[in-house]
Amino acid sequence: MLSKPAFYDPTKSYEDNYTSGPPIFSQDIKPPSRDLHNAKTFEFLGQKVSLPFGIPPGPLLNSQYMKAAFEWGYDVSTYKTVRAEEFPCHPFPNILFVQTPPDLHPDQTPHLTATPERPESIDKLSITNSFGVPSKPVPFWQEDVRKALTYVKENQAMILSFMGTVKEKQTQDEFVTDFAQAGKLSAETGTKILEANLSCPNIGNEGLVCYNLEATEAVAKAIRKKIGAIPLILKVGYYKEDEHLEKLAAVADKYANAIAAINTLQVEVVDEKGEQALPGKNRLRSGVCGASIKWAGLEMVTKLKKIKEKNNYSFAIVGIGGVMTVDDYFDYRKAGADLVQSATGSMWNPYLANDIWKAENEV
């Protein structure tokens, strides 16, 4: 049986979750202890870590969530994406369980049905999430990020995710400038690793920034000028065409230090009556994450490793998507991931990081 959600309560609004803190703090359980004496250590982008595993941007809304993640052994975790200005959250609900095939291929299954029932087994759990990437005012989140950094323990690392904001009648140059400014503001917090969320809406269409490779390179170049030598991760979606992935890798090798893949797979989500499940404009399609997208994340890591080796590139690879169990973590590591992250799996199983740590150290 699945445990109660640990890092986000889907029955509450985004604001309620933000102010009340991670659900795990109100549960009568304590973080497992780890004897780090003679335990393995790893390296990620110049940072020594006890375990190359953590939580990606999404469930970790603020410093209190980061505190919980680090206490529970998610050693490389990411503060939820911020912007260069305040931005609202989509209406509640923001997370729904969905009925999916074992492997979700949007071309084969263009829409899914939301359901109030969650599966008995966590390795069959998939959800749709639709937040709209909310962000607090800049001074507010900068102060909170600095607070979050105080919770980073020895052999742990925090990543700060950021993105540009699409605006009406905006030119691509204006979008690039806004994205780079978000990077500059993020760098001001003192965070040692930054992540540009390119798996967000693109200027002039309904796709993602990462699928417009010209815009991707312009954004990466502008960010690098603003943040100096701080390690930079490019967070992307799933690429169908190998040619496009090759171009992305070339951009990453030139301007970044790592590629994180993937975010979600987008499909239409309807209720049992066949109507739009998530209320509001432009919410018929939303991202699906969880067990059913593991194939896509694993495929991306495998391809990126081959491209990296073929071209002698030096960027690191962050594997994300459908990491629900210990075995999923090792599948990603064997495929070539330098770091593995789990959102959905960690939300319902807070012990996932500790279980992986024990397996890595044969405890």
N, C-alpha and C positions, 0 to 999 in steps of 0.2 A: 504493500500500500504506500501511496505517496504521503510524505509528511506535509505539514502546513507550509504555505509559502514563507520563505525565509527573508528574501530581500525586496519583495514588493507584494502588496496585497491588492489583487485585481478587483476585489469587491469594494475598494475605496477609490475616491478620486485621486488624481495626481497631486493636488494641493494637500489633501489629507495625508497622503503618503509622505509628502515632502515635510510637512510640519510634525507628524507623529513619529517619524523615523522608521528604520527597518523593523518589520514584524518580529524578527528574531530577538530583538531586545526585550520584547514583552513576553516571550515564551520562557518557560521555566527550564531552560537548558543552558549549559555553559560550553564555551569553545573547547574542543579537545586539545590536550597538551601534546607538544611534540618535543622529543629529546633530540636536539640538533647536534649533540656531541657525536662526532664521526659520521654525521649524515652527509649526503651528497649536497653539492652546491652547483649552481649553473650560472651562466652569464647571458644577459640580454641587453643589447645596445649599451654596453659598458657598465651595466649594473649587475652586481653579484646578487643572486636570489637563491632561496632555498628550494623553490619549486617553480618551473617555468609554466605556471598555470594561474589563471585568474578569471575575472569577470570583465566583459567588454562594456562599452558605454551602453546604457539602457537602464538596468535596475538600480544603479548606484547614483541616486539623485543629488546627494550633497555629502558634506563631511561626515555626518553620522553614519551614512551608508558605507562610506569608505572605511570608517573605523571598524564597522562590523566585518567587512570583507577581510581586512588585514588581521583582525583578531581570529577569524576562522580559517586562516591559512591560505587565502587567495592572494598569493604573494605578488602578482603583477596584475593589478586591477586598474580600471579606467573610470575616471570621473565623467559623468554624463555630459554629452556635447553642449558646449556653450557658444554664444554668438556675440557679435560686437554691439548688440542692442537687446533690449527686452523683447521677448516673444512669447505669445500665449500658448497654452496646451490645447489640443483638440478636446472636444466635449467627452465626458464620461459616457460609456465605458471605453477604456483604452486597451484592454486585454480580454480576449475571448478564446475559449478552447475551440478547436476546429477538428472536424473529422477529415483525416487525410489518408491517402494510400501510404504504404511503407516508405516509398520514395516519391516525393512530390515533384512532378515535372509540369510547370505551368502550361506548356504547349499541349500536354495531354490532358491535364485537369485544370481548365481555366477558371473554375470557381469551386469554392468549398462551402460547406455548411457549418455554421457556428452551433455549438452545443453546450448546454450547461453542465453536462457530465464530463468529468475528466477520466482518463483511462486508469485502470488499476495499476498498470506498470509504468514507471517513469520512462522507460526506453521506448514507449509508444506515444509519449506526450508531445503534442504540437500546439502552438498558440498563434493567434494573430495579434500584433501590437500596432497601435496607431496613436502616437503622441503628438506628432507634428514638430518634434524637437523643440520643446519649450526652453526658454532661457530667462533667468532673472536679470535685473539691471547689472551692468558691468561692475560697479564698485561692490555690489552685494556678492556676486559670485567670485570675484577676485579675492575678497576677504575670506570667503568660505573655502576656497581652494587652498589658500595658505594655511587655514586651520586643518584641512584634511592632510596636508603634508606633515603635520606634527604627529599624525597617527601611523606614519610609515615606520615600521620596525626594521631592525637589522636584517639584511638580506631580503628586503622587499623593495618594490619600486611602484610608483604611481605614474600613470599616464593621464594627461588631460586632453580630451577630445574637443575640437572646435569646428565650426563651419561658417560659410558665408550665408547671407540672407538674400533670397530672391525677392525683388520688388517690381511693382508695376512700371512698365516702360523703361526698365533698367537696361543699360548696355552691358555687353560682356566685360568690357574694361571696368565698369563700375562694380560689377559682381566680383571680379578678380580683386579689386582694391578692397572691397568689404571683407572678402575671405582672408586676405593677407592681414588686414587690421585685426581681425579676430585672432589670428596667429600671434601677432605682436602683443595683444592684450593678454593672451594666454602665457606667453613667455615671461611677461612681467611678474607673474606669480612665483617664479622660481622653480616651477615644475621641470624636472630633468628630462622628461620624454613627452613629446607632443604628438597628437594624432589629428590629421586633417580628414574630416568625414566627407569623403567624396561620394558616398552612397546616399546623397540627398538631392532634392530637386534641382534641375539644371535651368539655366536661363533660356527662355524661349520655347521650351517644350516640356513634356511630362516625363521625360526620362531622368536619368541620374547624371551628375557631373562626370562621374568616372567613365560613362559611355561616350562622352564627347572628349576625345583624346587631345584635341587642340586646346580646349578649355582646361583640361586636367593639367597639361604641361604649363599653361600660363599661370594657373593657380599655384602649382608647386614651385615654379620659379619665383613668383612674387612672395610666397611665404618664406622661402629660403632667404631672400634678401632681408626680410623683417626679423627673422628669429636667429640669424647667425648660425652657429655650429650646433645648436641644440638638436639632438636626434629627432627625426621626423618620420612618422608612420603615415602611409596613405591607406585609408580604409575604403574598400571598394566592394562592389557587388559581384555577381556571377557573370563571367564572360562566356558567351557561346562560341565565339570565333577565336581560334588560337592566334591569328594574326593580330587581333586587337590586344590580346594579352601580352604578346611580344612587345607591342608599342608601349603598353603600360609599364612593363618591366624596364624598358629603356629609359622612360621618364623617371622611374623610381631610382634607377642606378645613378642618374645625373643629379637629382635634386633631393632625394630622400634616403632613409636608412632602413626602411622596412615596408612591406605590404601586408595589410591585414585583410583576410578574405574568409568568409563572405559576411554580408550583413543579413539580408533576408531574401526570400523569393516572393515576388508580388503576384497575387491572384485576386479575383473577385471573391468577397466573402458575403454570403447571404444567410438569412435566418431560415427556419424550417418552412416558412411560407414562400421562400424564394425571393424575398425582398432584402434590400440593403441592410446588413446587420449592424453596421456602425453608423450612428446618426451624424448628419452634417454633410456639407458640400465636399466633393472630391474624396469621399471615404469608401466608395464601393470597392476599390482596390486597396489592399493593404498588405504589409509584409508578414510573411509566415516564418516562424522559427521553431526550433525544436527538432525532434528525432527525424522527421520526414525530410529535412534539408541537409542531412549529414553528407549524402552522396555528393552534393554540389560543392560544399566546403572542402571535402577531401579531394575531389577532382582538381579544384583550383590549386591546392597546395602541391599536389603531385606535378601538375603542369608547371607551376612556378619554379619548383626545384629543378626540373629539367632545363627550363629556359635559363635559370641562374647558372647552372653548371656549364651549359653550352657556350654562354657568353662571358663566363668568368665574372659575373656580377657579384657584388658583395652584400646586397641587401638581405636583411633577415625576413623570415616568413612567419606571420601570425595566423594560425589556423582557428577558424571559428565556424560554427554551424553544426547543430545536432550533437554536441558533446554532452551526453546524458549519463554516461557510465565511465568507470575506470578504463575499460577496454577501448572506448571511443577516444579517450586521451592518447592512449598508446598507438592507436591507428593513425592519428594525426602526427604523432612524433615520428613514427616509422615512415610516413609519407614525406617528411621533410620540414615539419613545423618546428621553428625554434622556440615558439611560445604558443600555448593553446589557451583559449578562453571559452567560457561557457556562461550564457545568460539564463536560458530557460532551465537547464539542468541544475544550476546552482540555486535558482529561485525556489525550487521545491526540494532540493536535497542539500542542506548546508554542510553536510559531512563529505560532500564530493571531493573537495580539495584535500581533506585529511586522508580519505581513502586512497587517493592517488599518491599522496606523499608516502604513505605506508607501503604501497606497491613499488614505488621507485626505490625505497630503502629496504624493502623486504622485511618490514617490521612484523 
